Amino acid sequence: MLEYGELAAPLKRAASLVRDVPDYPRPGILFRDLTPLMADAEAFAAIVDKMAEKAPKAELVAGIESRGFLFAAAVAARLGVGVVPLRKPGKLPRVAHSVHFALEYGFDSLELPDGCVRSLERVVVVDDVLATGGTLKAACELLHKGGALITGALVALELVGLRGRDRVAHHDVQAVLTV
């Protein structure tokens, strides 16, 4: 169950829309599905507004495939900056850099599109959920390879017990909801 704490009413409502899906994508994994939250205009706006409020100064928002794209684009629009997707292999016509990394249930890769991040550009990374931190760590490594300065990371939901924040301890990570 999500901790509501001192959340405002729209954020409490958003938290109530997070759906637990046991044994997905593999047995033993409890997947936190934010799709119902994103489908609700008020809840989605509340999360995006809070993410934008917590955002460090940046010139670009980088969204992690795939649900991170949705939050990243909305946050970038609120901040008045551009957005770049960090994609899985085979999705980009021109790749600047790639990283391979371990997940809690396998391996994956992320790629940075060529020509989208300038050297020393201030970038904030956005994703939907911070679990074990492998994906967020890989995203930061990928952006560093591209010459970016990571100003921080924003997530809609952090699974605190999995200690993913520890894997990116040298970056400022802000979560709107925690469980």
TIZAKE-172906 format. One record per residue (C-alpha): residue number from 1; residue in one letter; x negated, y, z. Coordinates in Angstrom, 3 decimals, m for minus. Example, Ala and Ser with C-alpha at 12.3 -4.5 7.8 and 13.67 -1.06 7.14 Angstrom:
<node><k>1</k><r>A</r><c1>m12.300</c1><c2>m4.500</c2><c3>7.800</c3></node>
<node><k>2</k><r>S</r><c1>m13.670</c1><c2>m1.060</c2><c3>7.140</c3></node>
END
This chain:
<node><k>1</k><r>M</r><c1>0.000</c1><c2>0.000</c2><c3>0.000</c3></node>
<node><k>2</k><r>L</r><c1>m1.266</c1><c2>3.451</c2><c3>m0.854</c3></node>
<node><k>3</k><r>E</r><c1>m2.077</c1><c2>5.865</c2><c3>1.936</c3></node>
<node><k>4</k><r>Y</r><c1>0.007</c1><c2>9.011</c2><c3>1.575</c3></node>
<node><k>5</k><r>G</r><c1>m1.520</c1><c2>10.967</c2><c3>4.423</c3></node>
<node><k>6</k><r>E</r><c1>m0.942</c1><c2>14.694</c2><c3>3.972</c3></node>
<node><k>7</k><r>L</r><c1>m0.015</c1><c2>14.472</c2><c3>0.292</c3></node>
<node><k>8</k><r>A</r><c1>2.551</c1><c2>16.898</c2><c3>m1.075</c3></node>
<node><k>9</k><r>A</r><c1>5.896</c1><c2>15.427</c2><c3>m2.136</c3></node>
<node><k>10</k><r>P</r><c1>5.073</c1><c2>15.166</c2><c3>m5.886</c3></node>
<node><k>11</k><r>L</r><c1>1.854</c1><c2>13.291</c2><c3>m5.093</c3></node>
<node><k>12</k><r>K</r><c1>3.660</c1><c2>10.965</c2><c3>m2.668</c3></node>
<node><k>13</k><r>R</r><c1>6.120</c1><c2>10.211</c2><c3>m5.445</c3></node>
<node><k>14</k><r>A</r><c1>3.236</c1><c2>9.594</c2><c3>m7.861</c3></node>
<node><k>15</k><r>A</r><c1>1.620</c1><c2>7.205</c2><c3>m5.373</c3></node>
<node><k>16</k><r>S</r><c1>4.878</c1><c2>5.304</c2><c3>m5.001</c3></node>
<node><k>17</k><r>L</r><c1>4.849</c1><c2>4.604</c2><c3>m8.755</c3></node>
<node><k>18</k><r>V</r><c1>1.530</c1><c2>2.736</c2><c3>m8.736</c3></node>
<node><k>19</k><r>R</r><c1>2.379</c1><c2>m0.914</c2><c3>m9.397</c3></node>
<node><k>20</k><r>D</r><c1>0.397</c1><c2>m3.866</c2><c3>m8.005</c3></node>
<node><k>21</k><r>V</r><c1>m0.102</c1><c2>m6.701</c2><c3>m10.516</c3></node>
<node><k>22</k><r>P</r><c1>m1.594</c1><c2>m9.811</c2><c3>m8.865</c3></node>
<node><k>23</k><r>D</r><c1>m3.945</c1><c2>m12.097</c2><c3>m10.799</c3></node>
<node><k>24</k><r>Y</r><c1>m4.498</c1><c2>m9.685</c2><c3>m13.685</c3></node>
<node><k>25</k><r>P</r><c1>m6.623</c1><c2>m9.737</c2><c3>m15.806</c3></node>
<node><k>26</k><r>R</r><c1>m7.959</c1><c2>m12.851</c2><c3>m14.041</c3></node>
<node><k>27</k><r>P</r><c1>m6.857</c1><c2>m14.930</c2><c3>m11.049</c3></node>
<node><k>28</k><r>G</r><c1>m7.846</c1><c2>m13.287</c2><c3>m7.768</c3></node>
<node><k>29</k><r>I</r><c1>m7.821</c1><c2>m9.712</c2><c3>m9.143</c3></node>
<node><k>30</k><r>L</r><c1>m5.173</c1><c2>m7.272</c2><c3>m7.886</c3></node>
<node><k>31</k><r>F</r><c1>m4.694</c1><c2>m4.814</c2><c3>m10.745</c3></node>
<node><k>32</k><r>R</r><c1>m3.396</c1><c2>m1.342</c2><c3>m9.875</c3></node>
<node><k>33</k><r>D</r><c1>m1.180</c1><c2>m0.305</c2><c3>m12.796</c3></node>
<node><k>34</k><r>L</r><c1>m0.792</c1><c2>3.446</c2><c3>m13.195</c3></node>
<node><k>35</k><r>T</r><c1>1.430</c1><c2>3.113</c2><c3>m16.280</c3></node>
<node><k>36</k><r>P</r><c1>4.692</c1><c2>3.827</c2><c3>m14.374</c3></node>
<node><k>37</k><r>L</r><c1>3.049</c1><c2>6.917</c2><c3>m12.849</c3></node>
<node><k>38</k><r>M</r><c1>1.930</c1><c2>8.146</c2><c3>m16.284</c3></node>
<node><k>39</k><r>A</r><c1>5.398</c1><c2>7.532</c2><c3>m17.732</c3></node>
<node><k>40</k><r>D</r><c1>6.917</c1><c2>9.908</c2><c3>m15.178</c3></node>
<node><k>41</k><r>A</r><c1>6.377</c1><c2>13.528</c2><c3>m16.258</c3></node>
<node><k>42</k><r>E</r><c1>6.475</c1><c2>15.027</c2><c3>m12.752</c3></node>
<node><k>43</k><r>A</r><c1>4.202</c1><c2>12.390</c2><c3>m11.232</c3></node>
<node><k>44</k><r>F</r><c1>1.704</c1><c2>12.556</c2><c3>m14.087</c3></node>
<node><k>45</k><r>A</r><c1>1.632</c1><c2>16.365</c2><c3>m13.947</c3></node>
<node><k>46</k><r>A</r><c1>1.065</c1><c2>16.282</c2><c3>m10.174</c3></node>
<node><k>47</k><r>I</r><c1>m1.931</c1><c2>13.959</c2><c3>m10.558</c3></node>
<node><k>48</k><r>V</r><c1>m3.406</c1><c2>15.921</c2><c3>m13.463</c3></node>
<node><k>49</k><r>D</r><c1>m2.936</c1><c2>19.240</c2><c3>m11.647</c3></node>
<node><k>50</k><r>K</r><c1>m4.700</c1><c2>17.884</c2><c3>m8.557</c3></node>
<node><k>51</k><r>M</r><c1>m7.536</c1><c2>16.444</c2><c3>m10.663</c3></node>
<node><k>52</k><r>A</r><c1>m7.989</c1><c2>19.803</c2><c3>m12.405</c3></node>
<node><k>53</k><r>E</r><c1>m7.956</c1><c2>21.552</c2><c3>m9.021</c3></node>
<node><k>54</k><r>K</r><c1>m10.717</c1><c2>19.237</c2><c3>m7.753</c3></node>
<node><k>55</k><r>A</r><c1>m12.775</c1><c2>19.487</c2><c3>m10.961</c3></node>
<node><k>56</k><r>P</r><c1>m16.288</c1><c2>20.890</c2><c3>m10.721</c3></node>
<node><k>57</k><r>K</r><c1>m17.358</c1><c2>23.507</c2><c3>m13.239</c3></node>
<node><k>58</k><r>A</r><c1>m17.807</c1><c2>21.837</c2><c3>m16.627</c3></node>
<node><k>59</k><r>E</r><c1>m17.912</c1><c2>22.604</c2><c3>m20.319</c3></node>
<node><k>60</k><r>L</r><c1>m16.599</c1><c2>19.200</c2><c3>m21.385</c3></node>
<node><k>61</k><r>V</r><c1>m14.520</c1><c2>16.355</c2><c3>m19.979</c3></node>
<node><k>62</k><r>A</r><c1>m15.500</c1><c2>12.760</c2><c3>m20.800</c3></node>
<node><k>63</k><r>G</r><c1>m12.712</c1><c2>10.170</c2><c3>m20.594</c3></node>
<node><k>64</k><r>I</r><c1>m13.416</c1><c2>6.479</c2><c3>m20.100</c3></node>
<node><k>65</k><r>E</r><c1>m11.561</c1><c2>4.029</c2><c3>m22.340</c3></node>
<node><k>66</k><r>S</r><c1>m8.720</c1><c2>3.555</c2><c3>m22.231</c3></node>
<node><k>67</k><r>R</r><c1>m6.390</c1><c2>4.891</c2><c3>m19.552</c3></node>
<node><k>68</k><r>G</r><c1>m9.059</c1><c2>7.418</c2><c3>m18.620</c3></node>
<node><k>69</k><r>F</r><c1>m8.457</c1><c2>9.043</c2><c3>m22.015</c3></node>
<node><k>70</k><r>L</r><c1>m4.962</c1><c2>10.064</c2><c3>m20.985</c3></node>
<node><k>71</k><r>F</r><c1>m6.048</c1><c2>11.721</c2><c3>m17.763</c3></node>
<node><k>72</k><r>A</r><c1>m9.166</c1><c2>13.247</c2><c3>m19.365</c3></node>
<node><k>73</k><r>A</r><c1>m7.267</c1><c2>14.901</c2><c3>m22.203</c3></node>
<node><k>74</k><r>A</r><c1>m4.711</c1><c2>16.386</c2><c3>m19.828</c3></node>
<node><k>75</k><r>V</r><c1>m7.386</c1><c2>17.602</c2><c3>m17.388</c3></node>
<node><k>76</k><r>A</r><c1>m9.428</c1><c2>19.117</c2><c3>m20.236</c3></node>
<node><k>77</k><r>A</r><c1>m6.348</c1><c2>20.984</c2><c3>m21.466</c3></node>
<node><k>78</k><r>R</r><c1>m5.733</c1><c2>22.329</c2><c3>m17.945</c3></node>
<node><k>79</k><r>L</r><c1>m9.381</c1><c2>23.410</c2><c3>m17.663</c3></node>
<node><k>80</k><r>G</r><c1>m9.518</c1><c2>24.907</c2><c3>m21.152</c3></node>
<node><k>81</k><r>V</r><c1>m12.465</c1><c2>22.750</c2><c3>m22.260</c3></node>
<node><k>82</k><r>G</r><c1>m13.035</c1><c2>20.013</c2><c3>m24.820</c3></node>
<node><k>83</k><r>V</r><c1>m12.735</c1><c2>16.287</c2><c3>m24.274</c3></node>
<node><k>84</k><r>V</r><c1>m14.853</c1><c2>13.389</c2><c3>m25.546</c3></node>
<node><k>85</k><r>P</r><c1>m13.891</c1><c2>9.695</c2><c3>m25.364</c3></node>
<node><k>86</k><r>L</r><c1>m16.327</c1><c2>7.083</c2><c3>m24.087</c3></node>
<node><k>87</k><r>R</r><c1>m15.325</c1><c2>4.109</c2><c3>m26.216</c3></node>
<node><k>88</k><r>K</r><c1>m15.694</c1><c2>0.355</c2><c3>m26.271</c3></node>
<node><k>89</k><r>P</r><c1>m17.836</c1><c2>m1.103</c2><c3>m29.090</c3></node>
<node><k>90</k><r>G</r><c1>m16.567</c1><c2>m1.055</c2><c3>m32.648</c3></node>
<node><k>91</k><r>K</r><c1>m14.256</c1><c2>1.958</c2><c3>m32.214</c3></node>
<node><k>92</k><r>L</r><c1>m16.558</c1><c2>4.773</c2><c3>m33.349</c3></node>
<node><k>93</k><r>P</r><c1>m17.844</c1><c2>5.480</c2><c3>m36.865</c3></node>
<node><k>94</k><r>R</r><c1>m21.061</c1><c2>7.064</c2><c3>m35.506</c3></node>
<node><k>95</k><r>V</r><c1>m22.572</c1><c2>6.139</c2><c3>m32.142</c3></node>
<node><k>96</k><r>A</r><c1>m25.142</c1><c2>8.267</c2><c3>m30.338</c3></node>
<node><k>97</k><r>H</r><c1>m25.800</c1><c2>5.913</c2><c3>m27.411</c3></node>
<node><k>98</k><r>S</r><c1>m24.414</c1><c2>2.779</c2><c3>m25.762</c3></node>
<node><k>99</k><r>V</r><c1>m24.673</c1><c2>0.994</c2><c3>m22.419</c3></node>
<node><k>100</k><r>H</r><c1>m23.859</c1><c2>m2.578</c2><c3>m21.408</c3></node>
<node><k>101</k><r>F</r><c1>m22.663</c1><c2>m3.208</c2><c3>m17.844</c3></node>
<node><k>102</k><r>A</r><c1>m21.157</c1><c2>m5.755</c2><c3>m15.460</c3></node>
<node><k>103</k><r>L</r><c1>m17.569</c1><c2>m5.588</c2><c3>m14.239</c3></node>
<node><k>104</k><r>E</r><c1>m16.056</c1><c2>m7.372</c2><c3>m11.262</c3></node>
<node><k>105</k><r>Y</r><c1>m14.685</c1><c2>m9.947</c2><c3>m13.751</c3></node>
<node><k>106</k><r>G</r><c1>m17.124</c1><c2>m9.934</c2><c3>m16.684</c3></node>
<node><k>107</k><r>F</r><c1>m19.199</c1><c2>m7.631</c2><c3>m18.867</c3></node>
<node><k>108</k><r>D</r><c1>m18.408</c1><c2>m4.663</c2><c3>m21.089</c3></node>
<node><k>109</k><r>S</r><c1>m20.018</c1><c2>m1.829</c2><c3>m23.041</c3></node>
<node><k>110</k><r>L</r><c1>m19.330</c1><c2>1.851</c2><c3>m23.610</c3></node>
<node><k>111</k><r>E</r><c1>m20.410</c1><c2>4.054</c2><c3>m26.493</c3></node>
<node><k>112</k><r>L</r><c1>m20.825</c1><c2>7.801</c2><c3>m26.836</c3></node>
<node><k>113</k><r>P</r><c1>m19.760</c1><c2>9.347</c2><c3>m30.154</c3></node>
<node><k>114</k><r>D</r><c1>m22.557</c1><c2>11.017</c2><c3>m32.073</c3></node>
<node><k>115</k><r>G</r><c1>m22.621</c1><c2>14.820</c2><c3>m32.086</c3></node>
<node><k>116</k><r>C</r><c1>m20.077</c1><c2>15.400</c2><c3>m29.312</c3></node>
<node><k>117</k><r>V</r><c1>m22.289</c1><c2>16.177</c2><c3>m26.303</c3></node>
<node><k>118</k><r>R</r><c1>m24.924</c1><c2>18.899</c2><c3>m26.394</c3></node>
<node><k>119</k><r>S</r><c1>m28.176</c1><c2>18.659</c2><c3>m24.469</c3></node>
<node><k>120</k><r>L</r><c1>m27.745</c1><c2>20.024</c2><c3>m20.924</c3></node>
<node><k>121</k><r>E</r><c1>m23.982</c1><c2>20.417</c2><c3>m21.397</c3></node>
<node><k>122</k><r>R</r><c1>m22.097</c1><c2>20.251</c2><c3>m18.085</c3></node>
<node><k>123</k><r>V</r><c1>m19.704</c1><c2>17.295</c2><c3>m18.192</c3></node>
<node><k>124</k><r>V</r><c1>m17.160</c1><c2>15.937</c2><c3>m15.724</c3></node>
<node><k>125</k><r>V</r><c1>m16.260</c1><c2>12.251</c2><c3>m16.116</c3></node>
<node><k>126</k><r>V</r><c1>m12.614</c1><c2>11.188</c2><c3>m15.759</c3></node>
<node><k>127</k><r>D</r><c1>m11.075</c1><c2>7.749</c2><c3>m15.271</c3></node>
<node><k>128</k><r>D</r><c1>m7.849</c1><c2>6.334</c2><c3>m13.922</c3></node>
<node><k>129</k><r>V</r><c1>m9.145</c1><c2>3.983</c2><c3>m11.201</c3></node>
<node><k>130</k><r>L</r><c1>m12.431</c1><c2>3.690</c2><c3>m9.329</c3></node>
<node><k>131</k><r>A</r><c1>m12.822</c1><c2>0.064</c2><c3>m8.243</c3></node>
<node><k>132</k><r>T</r><c1>m16.322</c1><c2>m1.441</c2><c3>m7.985</c3></node>
<node><k>133</k><r>G</r><c1>m17.914</c1><c2>1.539</c2><c3>m9.732</c3></node>
<node><k>134</k><r>G</r><c1>m19.508</c1><c2>m0.352</c2><c3>m12.624</c3></node>
<node><k>135</k><r>T</r><c1>m17.610</c1><c2>1.464</c2><c3>m15.350</c3></node>
<node><k>136</k><r>L</r><c1>m18.098</c1><c2>4.902</c2><c3>m13.816</c3></node>
<node><k>137</k><r>K</r><c1>m21.801</c1><c2>4.245</c2><c3>m13.295</c3></node>
<node><k>138</k><r>A</r><c1>m22.139</c1><c2>3.125</c2><c3>m16.918</c3></node>
<node><k>139</k><r>A</r><c1>m20.270</c1><c2>6.229</c2><c3>m18.133</c3></node>
<node><k>140</k><r>C</r><c1>m22.656</c1><c2>8.487</c2><c3>m16.220</c3></node>
<node><k>141</k><r>E</r><c1>m25.698</c1><c2>6.605</c2><c3>m17.586</c3></node>
<node><k>142</k><r>L</r><c1>m24.290</c1><c2>6.914</c2><c3>m21.101</c3></node>
<node><k>143</k><r>L</r><c1>m23.779</c1><c2>10.658</c2><c3>m20.774</c3></node>
<node><k>144</k><r>H</r><c1>m27.266</c1><c2>11.089</c2><c3>m19.295</c3></node>
<node><k>145</k><r>K</r><c1>m28.663</c1><c2>9.283</c2><c3>m22.347</c3></node>
<node><k>146</k><r>G</r><c1>m26.838</c1><c2>11.875</c2><c3>m24.435</c3></node>
<node><k>147</k><r>G</r><c1>m28.496</c1><c2>14.710</c2><c3>m22.517</c3></node>
<node><k>148</k><r>A</r><c1>m25.468</c1><c2>15.773</c2><c3>m20.482</c3></node>
<node><k>149</k><r>L</r><c1>m25.546</c1><c2>17.137</c2><c3>m16.945</c3></node>
<node><k>150</k><r>I</r><c1>m22.908</c1><c2>15.298</c2><c3>m14.931</c3></node>
<node><k>151</k><r>T</r><c1>m21.197</c1><c2>17.810</c2><c3>m12.640</c3></node>
<node><k>152</k><r>G</r><c1>m18.940</c1><c2>15.193</c2><c3>m11.054</c3></node>
<node><k>153</k><r>A</r><c1>m16.288</c1><c2>12.563</c2><c3>m11.589</c3></node>
<node><k>154</k><r>L</r><c1>m12.533</c1><c2>12.578</c2><c3>m11.129</c3></node>
<node><k>155</k><r>V</r><c1>m10.279</c1><c2>9.562</c2><c3>m10.664</c3></node>
<node><k>156</k><r>A</r><c1>m6.560</c1><c2>9.322</c2><c3>m10.120</c3></node>
<node><k>157</k><r>L</r><c1>m6.907</c1><c2>6.348</c2><c3>m7.730</c3></node>
<node><k>158</k><r>E</r><c1>m9.821</c1><c2>5.017</c2><c3>m5.703</c3></node>
<node><k>159</k><r>L</r><c1>m9.812</c1><c2>1.487</c2><c3>m4.262</c3></node>
<node><k>160</k><r>V</r><c1>m11.861</c1><c2>2.433</c2><c3>m1.212</c3></node>
<node><k>161</k><r>G</r><c1>m12.456</c1><c2>m1.117</c2><c3>0.055</c3></node>
<node><k>162</k><r>L</r><c1>m14.385</c1><c2>m2.031</c2><c3>m3.098</c3></node>
<node><k>163</k><r>R</r><c1>m16.960</c1><c2>0.689</c2><c3>m2.349</c3></node>
<node><k>164</k><r>G</r><c1>m17.356</c1><c2>1.749</c2><c3>m5.982</c3></node>
<node><k>165</k><r>R</r><c1>m18.317</c1><c2>5.226</c2><c3>m4.841</c3></node>
<node><k>166</k><r>D</r><c1>m21.571</c1><c2>3.756</c2><c3>m3.477</c3></node>
<node><k>167</k><r>R</r><c1>m22.715</c1><c2>2.876</c2><c3>m7.036</c3></node>
<node><k>168</k><r>V</r><c1>m22.480</c1><c2>6.527</c2><c3>m8.069</c3></node>
<node><k>169</k><r>A</r><c1>m23.439</c1><c2>8.083</c2><c3>m4.729</c3></node>
<node><k>170</k><r>H</r><c1>m25.637</c1><c2>10.716</c2><c3>m6.405</c3></node>
<node><k>171</k><r>H</r><c1>m22.552</c1><c2>12.143</c2><c3>m8.161</c3></node>
<node><k>172</k><r>D</r><c1>m19.671</c1><c2>14.087</c2><c3>m6.627</c3></node>
<node><k>173</k><r>V</r><c1>m16.633</c1><c2>11.792</c2><c3>m7.000</c3></node>
<node><k>174</k><r>Q</r><c1>m13.161</c1><c2>13.167</c2><c3>m6.285</c3></node>
<node><k>175</k><r>A</r><c1>m10.083</c1><c2>10.925</c2><c3>m6.005</c3></node>
<node><k>176</k><r>V</r><c1>m6.495</c1><c2>12.118</c2><c3>m5.853</c3></node>
<node><k>177</k><r>L</r><c1>m5.047</c1><c2>8.925</c2><c3>m4.344</c3></node>
<node><k>178</k><r>T</r><c1>m6.787</c1><c2>6.246</c2><c3>m2.272</c3></node>
<node><k>179</k><r>V</r><c1>m5.904</c1><c2>2.741</c2><c3>m1.186</c3></node>
END
